[in-house]
Amino acid sequence: MPKATVFEAQQWAFSFIQDQPAADQDGVKLLLRTMLGYNPTQYLMNLRTELTPKQYQAFKAAVTKYAQGYPVQYILGQADFFGLTLKVTADTLIPRVETQDLVELILSQHSESQLKVADIGTGTGAIGLALKANRPDWQVTLTDLSPQTLAVAQENARNLNLDVIAKPGDLLAPLVGQKYHLLVSNPPYIAEEEESVMDQSVIDYEPHLALFAEDGGLAIYKRLAQELTLDLLEPQAHLYLEIGYQQGPAVKALFEAHFPQAKVEIYQDLAGKDRMIEVAFNN
């Protein structure tokens, strides 16, 4: 195989993907620099560095998959979230940038020590691990219905040296017998009829169990509202939820109906779209 510098490999890839709508130049750069172990600054400083034939061959294979719509994070087996590098697999949803706003909201509102927190349906562990990394004295529990997914979250916790509790099970069931100050969840909330407007790569490769919910995307919120009891909550507890940008009023009304003494707020993400719900319990 002909030799190539980092810059030449990048330019080859730009040319290869130019007619492929599923790929873009930022994704190519992320692939190449991560495969080479560079941060963004090192990448720019090493554009004249020559790849080994093995490196170039691996990069070409990765770009070919990327051009076919395979997500960069799954090719690399990792994704960045809130300053953490997390392992991702076909069993886990790729952590989204907008979910970082939910972590930021919680951290901005809670600086207390020794809080007990549960991340329900944790996936890669993104939310719970980001909270633990920024509030080391919090006791964080990660739950997930899928044992395979929870195993990935546990591996991420070990890799990041974060001491958390992992409990398998459906929704609130793993939490029974304990009380928590903060509950947080980014549940499946995409309505099945929205599939036609989604990116094809998401539909093709990400786990549908973590994406779609029945009842117009509201099924899990309804279950949470129905199954959540004050037995799980410390006094003045809070529930934080990520929502679809059109679901704010419906989810707000749902929790107000089940918990008339609670204060329910809708928050927007950095793009100005409804993205988060806070339920502040007055118990």
C-alpha positions in Angstrom: 0.0 0.0 0.0 1.3 3.5 -0.9 2.5 5.6 2.1 0.6 8.7 3.2 0.9 11.5 5.7 -1.9 12.3 8.1 -2.8 15.2 5.8 -2.8 13.1 2.6 -5.0 10.4 4.4 -7.4 13.2 5.4 -7.6 14.5 1.9 -8.2 11.1 0.5 -11.0 10.6 2.9 -12.6 14.0 2.1 -12.6 13.0 -1.6 -14.0 9.5 -0.8 -17.0 10.9 1.2 -17.8 13.9 -0.9 -20.9 12.3 -2.5 -22.0 10.4 0.7 -24.7 12.3 2.6 -24.2 10.2 5.7 -20.6 11.5 6.2 -18.9 14.8 6.7 -15.4 16.2 7.1 -15.6 16.7 10.9 -16.4 13.0 11.2 -13.4 12.1 9.1 -11.1 14.2 11.3 -12.5 12.7 14.5 -12.0 9.2 13.1 -8.4 9.9 12.1 -7.2 11.7 15.1 -8.8 9.3 17.6 -7.4 6.3 15.7 -4.0 7.9 16.0 -4.4 8.9 19.6 -4.1 12.7 19.0 -6.0 15.5 20.7 -7.1 18.3 18.3 -3.9 20.3 18.8 -1.6 17.3 18.3 -3.6 16.4 15.2 -2.8 19.8 13.6 0.9 19.5 14.6 1.2 16.0 13.0 -0.3 16.6 9.6 3.0 15.8 8.0 3.6 12.7 10.0 3.6 9.5 7.9 1.1 6.7 8.7 2.3 3.2 8.8 0.7 1.0 6.1 -1.3 -0.8 8.9 -2.7 2.6 10.2 -3.6 3.7 6.7 -5.4 0.5 5.9 -7.3 0.6 9.1 -8.3 4.2 8.5 -9.5 3.5 4.9 -11.6 0.6 6.3 -13.1 2.9 8.9 -13.9 5.6 6.4 -15.6 3.1 4.1 -17.9 2.1 7.0 -18.5 5.7 7.9 -19.5 6.6 4.3 -22.1 3.8 4.5 -23.8 5.6 7.4 -22.2 3.7 10.3 -21.8 6.2 13.2 -18.3 7.3 14.0 -18.7 6.6 17.7 -19.6 2.9 17.0 -16.6 2.6 14.7 -14.3 4.0 17.4 -16.1 2.2 20.2 -16.2 5.4 22.2 -17.9 8.8 22.6 -17.1 12.0 24.5 -19.6 13.3 27.0 -19.1 16.1 29.5 -15.4 15.7 29.5 -15.5 11.9 29.8 -14.6 9.3 27.2 -17.2 6.6 27.3 -17.2 3.1 25.7 -20.2 2.7 23.4 -21.4 -0.6 21.8 -24.3 -1.6 19.7 -26.2 -2.2 23.0 -26.0 1.4 24.0 -27.3 4.7 22.7 -24.6 7.2 21.7 -24.6 10.0 24.3 -26.1 13.2 22.8 -24.7 16.7 23.2 -28.0 18.1 24.4 -28.0 15.6 27.3 -25.1 17.5 28.7 -27.5 20.4 29.3 -29.4 18.1 31.8 -26.2 17.3 33.7 -25.3 21.1 33.7 -28.8 21.9 35.1 -28.5 19.4 37.9 -25.0 20.5 38.9 -26.0 24.2 38.8 -28.9 23.5 41.2 -27.2 21.1 43.6 -23.9 21.7 45.4 -25.0 19.8 48.6 -22.8 17.0 49.8 -23.7 13.3 50.3 -26.7 13.3 48.0 -28.1 9.9 46.9 -28.7 9.9 43.2 -30.2 7.4 40.8 -29.7 7.5 37.0 -32.6 5.4 35.6 -32.1 3.7 32.3 -28.4 4.8 32.3 -27.2 3.4 29.0 -23.5 4.1 28.8 -23.7 5.6 32.3 -23.2 9.1 30.8 -25.5 11.1 33.1 -24.7 9.3 36.3 -20.9 9.1 35.7 -20.8 12.8 34.7 -22.5 13.7 38.0 -20.2 11.5 40.0 -17.1 12.9 38.3 -18.2 16.4 39.3 -19.6 15.6 42.7 -17.4 12.8 44.0 -19.1 12.6 47.4 -22.5 11.8 45.9 -23.7 8.2 46.1 -24.7 7.4 42.5 -26.7 4.4 41.4 -27.0 3.3 37.8 -29.9 1.2 36.6 -30.8 -0.3 33.3 -33.3 -2.9 32.0 -30.6 -4.5 29.7 -27.8 -6.4 31.5 -25.6 -6.0 28.5 -26.1 -2.2 28.6 -25.5 -2.0 32.3 -22.3 -4.0 31.9 -21.0 -1.2 29.5 -21.9 1.4 32.1 -20.0 -0.5 34.8 -17.0 -0.9 32.5 -17.1 2.9 31.9 -17.2 3.5 35.7 -14.2 1.2 36.2 -12.2 2.9 33.4 -12.9 6.3 34.9 -12.2 5.2 38.5 -15.7 6.3 39.5 -17.2 4.3 42.4 -20.9 3.8 41.6 -23.6 1.2 42.4 -25.2 -0.7 39.4 -28.6 -2.4 39.7 -30.3 -4.2 36.8 -34.0 -3.9 36.4 -37.0 -2.2 34.9 -37.5 1.5 35.6 -38.0 2.1 39.4 -37.9 -1.6 40.5 -34.2 -1.7 41.3 -34.5 1.3 43.6 -37.2 -0.1 45.9 -36.1 -0.1 49.6 -33.9 3.0 49.2 -34.6 6.7 49.3 -33.0 9.2 46.9 -32.5 13.0 46.8 -32.2 13.1 43.1 -33.7 10.9 40.4 -32.7 11.5 36.8 -33.6 9.8 33.5 -33.2 10.2 29.8 -35.8 7.6 28.8 -36.8 6.5 25.3 -39.2 9.3 24.1 -39.3 9.2 20.3 -42.8 8.5 18.9 -42.8 5.7 16.4 -44.4 8.0 13.8 -41.4 10.3 14.0 -39.1 7.6 12.4 -39.6 9.1 9.0 -37.8 12.4 10.0 -34.9 10.8 11.8 -31.4 10.3 10.5 -31.1 6.9 8.7 -27.9 6.0 10.6 -29.7 6.3 13.9 -32.6 4.1 12.7 -30.2 1.5 11.2 -27.6 1.2 14.0 -28.8 2.5 17.4 -30.8 0.3 19.7 -34.5 1.0 19.2 -35.3 0.0 22.8 -33.4 3.1 23.9 -35.0 5.4 21.3 -38.7 4.7 20.8 -41.7 4.7 23.2 -45.3 4.0 22.6 -48.2 6.5 23.2 -46.7 9.2 21.2 -43.4 8.9 23.0 -44.9 9.4 26.4 -45.2 5.8 27.6 -42.2 5.9 30.0 -43.1 9.3 31.5 -46.6 7.9 32.2 -45.1 4.9 33.9 -42.7 7.0 36.0 -45.5 9.3 37.1 -47.7 6.3 38.0 -45.1 4.1 39.7 -43.1 6.8 41.6 -44.0 7.0 45.3 -42.8 9.1 48.1 -41.3 6.0 49.6 -38.4 6.4 47.1 -37.8 10.0 47.9 -35.9 11.8 50.6 -37.5 15.1 51.8 -37.5 17.9 49.2 -36.3 15.4 46.5 -36.1 16.3 42.7 -36.7 14.3 39.5 -35.0 15.4 36.3 -36.0 14.2 32.9 -34.9 14.7 29.3 -37.8 15.2 27.0 -38.5 15.6 23.3 -38.7 19.2 22.2 -42.5 19.0 21.6 -43.3 17.1 24.8 -42.8 19.8 27.5 -46.5 20.7 28.1 -47.7 17.1 28.1 -45.0 15.8 30.5 -45.5 18.9 32.8 -49.2 18.3 32.9 -48.7 14.6 33.6 -46.5 15.1 36.7 -48.7 18.0 38.0 -51.7 15.7 37.9 -49.9 12.9 39.8 -48.1 15.2 42.2 -50.2 18.3 42.8 -48.0 19.5 45.6 -44.9 19.4 43.4 -43.4 22.3 41.4 -42.9 21.2 37.8 -40.6 23.3 35.5 -39.7 23.1 31.8 -36.1 24.1 30.8 -34.7 24.7 27.3 -31.5 23.4 25.8 -28.8 25.6 24.3 -30.7 25.6 21.1 -33.7 27.2 22.8 -35.9 24.0 22.6 -37.8 22.5 25.4 -35.5 19.6 26.6 -35.7 19.1 30.3 -38.3 18.7 33.1 -37.6 19.3 36.8 -40.1 18.0 39.4 -39.4 19.5 42.8 -41.3 17.5 45.4 -42.7 19.2 48.5 -42.6 16.1 50.7 
